[in-house]
Amino acid sequence: MSTFSIFLVLIVIVAFLLVVVIMVQNPKGGGLSSSFGGGGAQQLGGVKKTTDFLDKSTWALAILLLALILLSNVAIGGSDSNLESKALDLDSNTTAPAPEAAAEEIPLNDATE
C-alpha cells in the first residue's frame, strides 16, 4: 500500500469523524435548526463540559484534516511514478486521421464575360 493510499484512508476517516462531531453539537445561534423544530434538542445535551469537548474536538479534527491533506500532497510529489499526461504523449502509436480527398473545385459563378 502506497503512502498516498494511507493518507487517503486517514483523510476519509477524519472527515467522517468531523462530520459526526459537527452534527452532534448543539446550535448556538438558532440558525436553521430552530426553524425546523430543533428548539427542543437544546435541552437534551445542555452540559457545559460536553460542549467544550465537542468544540475542542472539532478544532482538533479540522486541523488534523488540513495537516493530512497537506502531507498527502507531499506524498504525491515524492513518488517516482510518471505523472505526466498520456494525452500529450507524442510517441504513442496513434495516427492522425487521413485527410479527406479534396472535392472537385466547382466554380461559384458561371457568368462569362
Buried (B, 14 or more C-beta within 10 A) or exposed (E): EEBBEEBBEBBEEBBEBBEEBEEEBBEEEEEEBEEEEBEEEBEEEEEEEEBEEBEEBBEEBBEBBEEBEEBBEEBEEEEEEEEEEEEEEEEEEEEEEEEEEEEEEEEEEEEEE
